[in-house]
Amino acid sequence: MTATGTIRLTAPAQVVYGRPCADVIGEEAARRDARRVFLLTTASIGRKTREIDRIRARLGQRFAAAYDAVPAHAPTDATLEAAALARRVGVDLLVTVGGSSVTDAGKLLSLCLEHDLTAPDQLEPYRFSLDERGRMVVPQFAAPRLGVIAVPTTLSGSEFTAIAGAKNRSKGIKEGYKHPALAPQMVILDPAITVHTPAWLWLSSGVRALDHALETLGSLQSNDFCDGIAESALRLLFEGLALVKRDPADSNARLKCQFGMWHSLLPGAAGVPMGVSHAIGHVLGGLLEVPHGYTSCVIAPAALRFNESCNGNKQQRIAAAIGHPRERAADLIGSFVRQLGLPSTLREVGVDRSRFDSIARECMDEPWIYTNARPIEGPEQIVEILDMAA
């Protein structure tokens, strides 16, 4: 029987690569005739580099204000604070400069401005949830109209998705928001700006991008179109990350990593669901504040081992794509993580066995638990994976 399906593409309308981001932002602001450009970034980029100053200078009188205090995991209180500033100065174009936490904060900021949201409880009707069968329930709401340009400085890849993740500090968990209009209209891949990113963050977020591709190729709901793109992502990332590890100043290698990251996100944007590695990663980040990239470093190999009995043939494609068709995918990924000098166990990222039961219970509320290749019936199987990664 011939396979059937639908491929949905919700991605930026335009990707500009290899050019200084300040020049591109200035040109795009002029093209849009934007008069009140708002910059969103982190303290490290905003206060310890000259990148925001360069963008401000290029914008000239089009610059309105900047918020440079977005923390990791994009907590909603910080985003609401940034939205309040944006509302006061009046904004007609938003530019995010940073990793996925900044990109996610920018997505949520556009939602807050569109619907005049000023308090954490007002966000509740907009977040997606799960029904009794583990299926994502996405509320319908008016699309944010604010134009958004994203300049990523890591390889986590939020700028290529229509989902925003934000930490609810009062609950200690990350919550999600989804709408096609949340995806930025433009992404600028400027390898030069990424030299400010700490090596551990660049490399580990690259493993996060690898994990997108791994879970695509391991998914039983993928297809040849998405699998082919994921294989390309694996090749680009394996080569690019190794080159950057060897020479952090290699801008061509950094751009290769950025292209690999982009490829790794396309299947997800096209509708391929992720699996248990992403589900556990969300909980480790939201509950224990483990950096996103580190969650993939420690969980991806264990997730591959757990799933091997159900998708072993697909895992052979993973091994072949990175040039070692006779080896186990889990072993290859674990070895690569260690070669990059990154943590490979939960113990190394500060997660003790005493937390495994609570982590496993929280994971059962994650949508990607229910789209994993090997069915997960209860938290005891999550503990099994955590034990493998201990």
C-alpha positions as CSV (number, residue, x, y, z in Angstrom):
1,M,0.0,0.0,0.0
2,T,1.3,3.4,-0.9
3,A,2.2,5.6,2.0
4,T,0.1,8.8,2.5
5,G,0.6,11.8,4.7
6,T,0.8,15.6,4.9
7,I,4.0,17.6,5.3
8,R,3.4,20.9,7.0
9,L,6.1,23.6,6.7
10,T,6.0,26.3,9.3
11,A,9.3,28.0,9.1
12,P,10.8,31.5,8.6
13,A,10.0,33.0,5.3
14,Q,13.6,34.1,4.8
15,V,17.0,32.9,6.1
16,V,20.0,35.1,5.5
17,Y,23.4,33.5,6.1
18,G,27.1,34.5,6.3
19,R,26.5,38.3,6.5
20,P,27.0,40.6,9.6
21,C,23.7,40.6,11.4
22,A,23.8,44.3,12.1
23,D,23.9,45.1,8.4
24,V,21.0,42.7,7.6
25,I,18.9,44.1,10.5
26,G,19.4,47.6,9.4
27,E,18.5,46.8,5.8
28,E,15.4,44.9,6.9
29,A,14.2,47.6,9.3
30,A,14.5,50.2,6.5
31,R,12.7,47.9,4.0
32,R,9.8,47.5,6.5
33,D,10.0,51.2,7.4
34,A,10.2,50.1,11.0
35,R,10.4,53.1,13.3
36,R,10.5,51.5,16.8
37,V,12.8,48.5,16.8
38,F,13.1,46.6,20.1
39,L,16.1,44.3,20.9
40,L,15.8,41.3,23.2
41,T,19.0,39.6,24.4
42,T,20.9,38.2,27.4
43,A,23.1,40.0,29.9
44,S,26.2,38.3,28.5
45,I,25.6,39.5,25.0
46,G,24.2,42.9,25.9
47,R,26.7,43.9,28.5
48,K,29.9,41.9,27.7
49,T,30.1,42.3,23.9
50,R,29.7,45.1,21.5
51,E,27.2,43.3,19.3
52,I,24.1,45.1,20.5
53,D,25.9,48.4,20.2
54,R,26.7,47.6,16.6
55,I,23.0,46.8,15.9
56,R,21.9,50.0,17.6
57,A,24.4,52.1,15.6
58,R,23.2,50.5,12.4
59,L,19.5,51.1,13.3
60,G,20.1,54.8,14.2
61,Q,16.9,56.6,15.0
62,R,14.9,53.4,14.3
63,F,16.1,51.9,17.6
64,A,13.5,52.1,20.4
65,A,14.8,50.1,23.4
66,A,16.6,46.9,24.5
67,Y,15.9,44.4,27.2
68,D,19.1,42.5,28.0
69,A,18.2,40.3,31.0
70,V,16.6,37.1,29.5
71,P,17.6,34.2,31.7
72,A,18.0,30.5,30.7
73,H,14.7,28.6,30.0
74,A,12.9,31.9,29.3
75,P,10.9,32.3,32.5
76,T,7.6,33.9,32.0
77,D,8.1,36.7,34.6
78,A,11.2,37.9,32.6
79,T,9.3,37.9,29.4
80,L,6.4,39.8,30.9
81,E,8.9,42.4,32.2
82,A,10.4,42.7,28.7
83,A,6.9,43.0,27.2
84,A,6.0,45.8,29.6
85,L,9.0,47.8,28.4
86,A,8.2,47.1,24.8
87,R,4.6,48.2,25.4
88,R,5.8,51.5,27.0
89,V,8.1,52.5,24.2
90,G,5.9,51.2,21.3
91,V,7.3,48.5,19.1
92,D,6.8,47.8,15.4
93,L,9.7,45.2,14.9
94,L,11.3,42.8,17.4
95,V,14.9,41.5,17.1
96,T,16.1,38.6,19.3
97,V,19.8,38.0,19.7
98,G,20.8,34.9,21.6
99,G,20.0,31.2,22.1
100,S,16.7,29.5,22.2
101,S,15.8,31.0,25.5
102,V,15.9,34.4,24.0
103,T,14.1,33.3,20.8
104,D,11.3,31.7,22.9
105,A,11.0,34.8,25.0
106,G,10.6,36.8,21.8
107,K,7.9,34.5,20.6
108,L,6.0,34.8,23.9
109,L,6.6,38.6,24.0
110,S,4.8,38.9,20.6
111,L,1.9,37.0,22.1
112,C,1.8,39.1,25.2
113,L,1.7,42.3,23.1
114,E,-1.0,41.0,20.7
115,H,-3.3,40.0,23.6
116,D,-2.3,42.6,26.2
117,L,-1.1,40.0,28.7
118,T,0.5,41.4,31.8
119,A,0.5,38.7,34.4
120,P,1.5,35.0,34.5
121,D,-2.0,33.7,35.1
122,Q,-3.2,35.5,31.9
123,L,-1.0,33.2,29.8
124,E,-2.9,30.0,31.0
125,P,-5.5,30.0,28.2
126,Y,-2.8,30.2,25.5
127,R,-0.6,27.2,26.5
128,F,-1.1,23.8,25.0
129,S,-2.0,20.8,27.1
130,L,-2.5,17.0,26.7
131,D,-5.8,15.1,26.5
132,E,-6.4,11.8,28.2
133,R,-4.7,10.0,25.3
134,G,-1.5,12.1,25.4
135,R,-2.4,14.1,22.3
136,M,-1.5,17.8,22.2
137,V,-4.4,20.2,22.6
138,V,-3.6,23.6,21.1
139,P,-5.9,26.5,21.9
140,Q,-7.0,28.8,19.0
141,F,-6.2,32.4,19.3
142,A,-5.5,35.5,17.1
143,A,-2.1,35.4,15.5
144,P,0.6,37.8,16.8
145,R,1.2,40.4,14.2
146,L,4.5,41.8,15.4
147,G,7.4,41.2,13.0
148,V,10.2,39.2,14.5
149,I,13.8,38.7,13.3
150,A,15.9,36.1,15.1
151,V,19.7,36.0,15.3
152,P,20.7,32.7,17.0
153,T,24.0,32.5,18.9
154,T,23.6,28.8,19.8
155,L,22.5,25.7,17.9
156,S,19.3,24.8,19.8
157,G,17.2,26.0,16.9
158,S,14.0,27.5,18.4
159,E,14.0,30.1,15.6
160,F,13.0,27.3,13.2
161,T,9.9,26.3,15.1
162,A,6.4,27.6,15.9
163,I,6.6,26.6,19.5
164,A,7.6,28.7,22.5
165,G,8.8,27.1,25.7
166,A,8.8,29.1,28.9
167,K,9.5,28.2,32.5
168,N,6.7,28.7,35.0
169,R,8.8,29.4,38.1
170,S,5.8,29.0,40.5
171,K,5.2,25.5,39.2
172,G,8.9,24.7,38.5
173,I,8.1,23.4,35.0
174,K,8.3,24.5,31.4
175,E,5.1,25.2,29.5
176,G,4.5,25.4,25.8
177,Y,2.7,27.7,23.4
178,K,2.1,27.0,19.7
179,H,0.9,29.0,16.8
180,P,2.3,29.2,13.2
181,A,2.7,33.0,13.6
182,L,5.1,32.5,16.5
183,A,7.9,31.4,14.1
184,P,10.1,34.4,13.3
185,Q,9.7,35.9,9.8
186,M,13.5,36.1,9.3
187,V,16.4,34.2,10.7
188,I,20.0,35.5,10.3
189,L,22.8,32.9,10.5
190,D,25.8,35.0,11.3
191,P,28.7,32.8,12.3
192,A,30.8,35.7,13.4
193,I,28.5,36.6,16.3
194,T,28.7,33.1,17.6
195,V,32.3,33.4,18.7
196,H,31.1,35.0,21.9
197,T,29.2,31.9,22.8
198,P,31.1,29.8,25.4
199,A,32.5,26.6,23.9
200,W,30.5,24.3,26.2
201,L,27.3,26.0,25.2
202,W,28.0,26.0,21.4
203,L,29.0,22.4,21.4
204,S,26.3,21.1,23.7
205,S,23.6,23.0,21.8
206,G,25.0,21.3,18.7
207,V,24.3,18.0,20.4
208,R,20.8,19.2,21.0
209,A,20.5,19.8,17.3
210,L,21.9,16.3,16.7
211,D,19.1,15.0,19.0
212,H,16.5,16.6,16.8
213,A,17.9,14.6,13.9
214,L,18.3,11.5,15.9
215,E,14.7,11.5,17.1
216,T,13.5,12.2,13.5
217,L,15.4,9.2,12.1
218,G,14.2,7.1,15.1
219,S,10.5,8.1,14.7
220,L,8.0,5.6,13.3
221,Q,6.0,8.6,12.1
222,S,8.7,10.1,9.9
223,N,9.0,9.7,6.1
224,D,11.6,9.7,3.4
225,F,11.5,13.4,2.9
226,C,12.2,14.2,6.6
227,D,14.6,11.3,7.1
228,G,16.8,12.5,4.2
229,I,17.0,16.0,5.8
230,A,17.8,14.5,9.2
231,E,20.6,12.5,7.7
232,S,22.0,15.7,6.1
233,A,21.8,17.3,9.5
234,L,23.8,14.5,11.2
235,R,26.6,14.7,8.6
236,L,26.8,18.5,8.8
237,L,26.8,18.6,12.6
238,F,29.2,15.8,13.1
239,E,31.7,17.4,10.7
240,G,31.1,21.0,11.8
241,L,31.2,20.4,15.6
242,A,34.4,18.4,15.3
243,L,36.0,21.2,13.3
244,V,34.9,23.9,15.8
245,K,36.2,21.8,18.7
246,R,39.6,21.8,16.8
247,D,39.5,25.5,15.8
248,P,36.9,27.7,17.5
249,A,37.8,30.6,15.1
250,D,36.8,28.6,12.0
251,S,33.8,30.6,10.7
252,N,33.1,28.2,7.9
253,A,32.8,25.3,10.4
254,R,30.4,27.4,12.5
255,L,28.2,28.1,9.5
256,K,28.3,24.4,8.7
257,C,27.0,23.8,12.2
258,Q,24.2,26.4,11.7
259,F,23.1,24.8,8.4
260,G,23.1,21.4,10.2
261,M,21.0,22.9,13.0
262,W,18.5,24.3,10.4
263,H,18.2,20.9,8.7
264,S,17.7,19.2,12.1
265,L,14.6,21.4,12.8
266,L,12.9,21.1,9.4
267,P,11.3,17.6,10.1
268,G,9.8,18.9,13.3
269,A,8.4,21.9,11.5
270,A,7.0,19.5,8.9
271,G,5.1,17.5,11.6
272,V,7.4,14.8,12.7
273,P,7.1,14.4,16.5
274,M,10.0,14.0,18.8
275,G,10.4,11.2,21.4
276,V,11.5,10.4,24.9
277,S,14.8,12.2,24.8
278,H,13.1,15.5,24.2
279,A,10.5,14.8,26.8
280,I,13.0,14.0,29.5
281,G,15.1,17.0,28.4
282,H,12.2,19.4,28.9
283,V,11.7,18.1,32.5
284,L,15.4,18.2,33.4
285,G,15.5,21.8,32.1
286,G,12.3,23.0,33.7
287,L,12.6,21.1,37.0
288,L,16.3,21.1,37.7
289,E,17.6,23.8,35.3
290,V,20.0,21.5,33.4
291,P,21.1,23.3,30.3
292,H,19.2,22.2,27.1
293,G,22.3,20.9,25.4
294,Y,23.5,18.9,28.4
295,T,20.1,17.1,28.6
296,S,20.7,15.7,25.1
297,C,24.3,14.9,25.9
298,V,23.3,12.6,28.7
299,I,19.9,11.3,27.6
300,A,20.1,10.8,23.8
301,P,22.4,7.7,23.9
302,A,20.2,6.2,26.6
303,A,17.0,6.9,24.6
304,L,18.6,5.2,21.6
305,R,19.4,2.1,23.6
306,F,15.8,2.0,25.0
307,N,14.2,2.4,21.6
308,E,16.6,0.0,19.7
309,S,14.2,-3.0,20.0
310,C,11.5,-1.1,18.1
311,N,13.5,1.0,15.6
312,G,16.8,-0.9,15.2
313,N,16.5,-0.7,11.4
314,K,16.1,3.1,11.5
315,Q,19.1,3.4,13.9
316,Q,21.2,1.6,11.3
317,R,20.5,4.7,9.1
318,I,21.9,6.9,11.8
319,A,25.1,4.9,12.0
320,A,25.4,4.9,8.2
321,A,24.8,8.6,7.9
322,I,27.8,9.3,10.2
323,G,30.0,6.9,8.4
324,H,30.0,3.8,10.8
325,P,27.3,1.5,9.5
326,R,28.5,-1.5,11.5
327,E,28.4,0.2,14.9
328,R,25.5,0.9,17.3
329,A,24.1,4.4,17.0
330,A,23.9,4.8,20.8
331,D,27.6,4.0,21.2
332,L,28.6,6.4,18.3
333,I,26.6,9.3,19.9
334,G,28.0,8.6,23.4
335,S,31.5,8.5,22.1
336,F,31.1,11.7,20.1
337,V,29.7,13.5,23.1
338,R,32.8,12.5,25.1
339,Q,35.1,13.5,22.2
340,L,33.6,17.0,22.4
341,G,34.5,17.1,26.1
342,L,30.9,17.3,27.2
343,P,29.2,15.5,30.2
344,S,27.8,12.1,29.3
345,T,26.1,11.1,32.6
346,L,23.3,12.6,34.8
347,R,25.8,12.5,37.7
348,E,28.0,14.9,35.8
349,V,25.2,17.5,35.4
350,G,24.2,17.3,39.0
351,V,21.2,15.0,38.8
352,D,21.1,12.4,41.7
353,R,19.2,9.1,41.6
354,S,17.0,10.4,44.4
355,R,15.3,12.7,41.9
356,F,14.5,9.9,39.3
357,D,11.0,9.1,40.5
358,S,9.9,12.8,40.5
359,I,11.5,13.4,37.1
360,A,9.7,10.3,35.7
361,R,6.3,11.4,37.0
362,E,6.7,14.9,35.5
363,C,7.7,13.3,32.2
364,M,4.3,11.6,31.9
365,D,2.8,15.1,31.2
366,E,5.1,15.7,28.3
367,P,3.5,15.2,24.8
368,W,6.6,13.5,23.3
369,I,6.4,10.7,25.7
370,Y,3.4,9.5,23.7
371,T,5.0,9.7,20.3
372,N,8.1,7.8,21.2
373,A,9.1,4.9,19.0
374,R,8.8,2.3,21.8
375,P,5.5,2.8,23.7
376,I,5.9,4.2,27.2
377,E,3.2,2.9,29.5
378,G,4.3,4.4,32.8
379,P,7.0,6.3,34.8
380,E,8.9,3.1,35.6
381,Q,10.2,3.0,32.0
382,I,11.4,6.6,32.3
383,V,13.4,5.5,35.4
384,E,14.8,2.7,33.3
385,I,16.2,5.3,30.8
386,L,17.5,7.5,33.6
387,D,19.3,4.5,35.1
388,M,21.0,4.0,31.7
389,A,22.1,7.6,31.8
390,A,23.1,7.7,35.4
